[in-house]
Amino acid sequence: MVEWEDKFSVGVLKIDEEHKKLIDIMNNVIAAKQRNDDHGVIRKILDEMVDYANIHFKTEETYMLKFKYPEYSYHKEEHLDFTFKTLAYQSRVLSGDLAVATEILEYLQLWLFEHIQRTDKKYTECFNTNGIK
């Protein structure tokens, strides 16, 4: 299981709380894989990913637009990639592909380490300077 660590923090409480939800989703995938759950459980996890993306990406993008964050377009593109990837996973699960759970977990781990720890941390100074901590 993945535990929240300070190194994941972007220095913005609301966003850190939302990122913790992603870790919960990752842990759900890990548990589902260990139990060899059926496609219904995997579909539910993917639904959580879609909900997470809708809520979390709106939070980040609203701040980025409000504070004229210079890397907004690039960041939004990464968010769109996450959404499209999640929808592709949903399609595969609906067609009976249960092996997708391993790919979902690998993708979420990559997202945590590449997107959150690198891309997201770039906006910390901008958001903090504008009063969001």
TALINJO-V909019 format. One record per backbone hydrogen bond with DSSP energy under -0.5 kcal/mol. CO is the residue of the C=O (numbers start at 1). NH is the residue of the N-H. Records with the same first field share a line. If there is no record, write none. Layout:
CO->NH + NH
This chain:
5->8
6->9
12->16
13->17
14->18
15->19
16->20
17->21
18->22
19->23
20->24
21->25
22->26
23->27
24->28
25->29
26->30
27->31
28->32
29->33
30->34
31->35
32->36 + 37
33->36
38->41 + 42
39->43
40->44
41->45
42->46
43->47
44->48
45->49
46->50
47->51
48->52
49->53
50->54
51->55
52->56
53->57
54->58
55->59
56->60
57->61
58->62
59->63
60->64
61->65
62->66
63->67
64->69
65->68
69->72
71->75
72->76
73->77
74->78
75->79
76->80
77->81
78->82
79->83
80->84
81->85
82->86
83->87
84->88
85->89
86->90
87->91
88->92
89->93
90->94
91->95
92->97
93->96
96->98
97->100
98->101
99->102 + 103
100->104
101->105
102->106
103->107
104->108
105->109
106->110
107->111
108->112
109->113
110->114 + 115
111->115 + 116
112->117
114->118 + 119
115->120
116->121
118->122
119->122
120->123
121->124
123->127
124->128
125->129
126->130
127->132
128->131
131->133
133->13
